[in-house]
């Protein structure tokens, strides 16, 4: 789980300094860096949210993304 404001602006993630896919499963003691971008067009934001929905595991997560 990450803060909604970070998730809304997140464009990529690094685990132990390596870029990973949103489906990456974390192991104990891994360091995560969320890469964000403040200025996104509405089209790119829509596409990004669509991708997040594919990876959401819970109903609560899907609801927050659609909201």
C-alpha positions in Angstrom: 0.0 0.0 0.0 1.2 3.5 -0.8 -0.2 6.9 -0.2 -2.9 7.9 -2.7 -1.1 11.2 -3.6 2.1 9.2 -4.5 0.1 6.6 -6.4 -1.6 9.2 -8.5 1.7 10.7 -9.6 3.8 7.5 -9.8 5.2 6.6 -13.2 7.8 4.0 -12.2 9.3 2.1 -9.3 12.8 1.0 -8.4 13.6 -1.8 -6.0 17.2 -1.9 -4.8 18.0 0.7 -7.6 16.6 -1.5 -10.4 13.5 -0.6 -12.3 10.7 -3.1 -11.7 7.2 -3.8 -13.1 4.1 -2.9 -11.0 3.6 -6.6 -10.5 6.9 -7.1 -8.7 6.5 -8.9 -5.4 8.6 -7.5 -2.7 10.9 -9.5 -0.4 12.0 -8.6 3.1 14.5 -5.8 3.4 14.1 -4.5 -0.2 14.3 -0.8 -0.6 11.6 0.8 -2.8 11.8 4.1 -4.6 8.7 5.6 -6.2 9.4 7.8 -9.2 6.7 10.5 -9.6 5.9 13.2 -12.1 3.7 16.2 -11.2 2.6 17.2 -14.7 0.7 14.6 -16.6 -1.8 15.1 -19.5 -5.2 13.7 -18.9 -4.7 11.1 -21.6 -1.5 9.8 -20.0 -3.1 9.8 -16.6 -6.0 7.8 -17.9 -3.7 5.2 -19.5 -1.6 5.0 -16.3 -4.8 4.4 -14.1 -6.0 1.8 -16.6 -2.6 -0.1 -16.1 -2.9 0.2 -12.3 -6.4 -1.4 -12.4 -4.8 -4.5 -14.1 -2.4 -4.9 -11.1 -4.8 -4.0 -8.3 -5.3 -7.0 -6.0 -8.2 -5.8 -3.8 -11.6 -4.2 -4.3 -10.5 -1.3 -2.1 -7.5 -0.7 -4.3 -9.6 -0.8 -7.5 -12.1 1.6 -5.9 -9.4 4.1 -4.9 -7.9 4.0 -8.5 -11.2 4.6 -10.1 -12.0 7.4 -7.7 
